[in-house]
């Protein structure tokens, strides 16, 4: 299944539209268990996501999912020791180990390759990659490392990574594409009246998006989810949740038929050049 579970909300309070906070460990395990039992066999976490890695690891150790479940994690300060720390917290081989930021890869470029080689040789990791914020980051990353995976934002407001030139480079280099930020940290699920002042510039785009939802008969969540799911260029996309109800809703959306090409074209025509101050949450001024 392309749909994977993002677990940042299970380890810390996260998202502009998060109204319930971080779930208890018991409820976090219920969410992972429900996802796994309904065909979701990929999890995305990070050392920086609070207790997320430990929660995922405890679930894996106490369940029968281990051989089948794939785990992607990210570390900010790259070293053999920190990769091992994530490995111990998760309690299994790391299927996808990503640099959390491109700058971290650049700073460690002189020592990266032998460490990666040793991690793979010792069966600590399977594949190596980078979490990026822009397609230009992907181009830079390829200059420093033989990358297996790119994880990038992709949503109705930000489809930059899907431009033919970037997809061609990834295909030629055999780089697997994973995406995140389907709901843009919840911004795509909000009404204009709920949007904070520092994101005032997004209001006109949210208005357009809500109008499109009304015209097509999809909810905000359905249209955002299906637009990402129906793109054939990506291998996995990760969506987080704080509650079982949210996970159930996403699983139900995943069963829906493909979007019509006309709707996909309309999305791409309406939202093809948004300011980075809107589409990059790291630039949001809270």
PyMOL commands that set and color helices and strands:
alter all, ss='L'
color gray80, all
select helices_A, chain A and resi 8-11+25-37+52-61+80-90+102-107+109-121+135-142+160-162+164-172+184-189+192-194+197-216+220-229+244-254+261-270+276-279+281-283
alter helices_A, ss='H'
color red, helices_A
select strands_A, chain A and resi 3-6+42-44+70-75+94-99+125-131+149-153+176-180+236-240
alter strands_A, ss='S'
color yellow, strands_A
deselect
rebuild
show_as cartoon
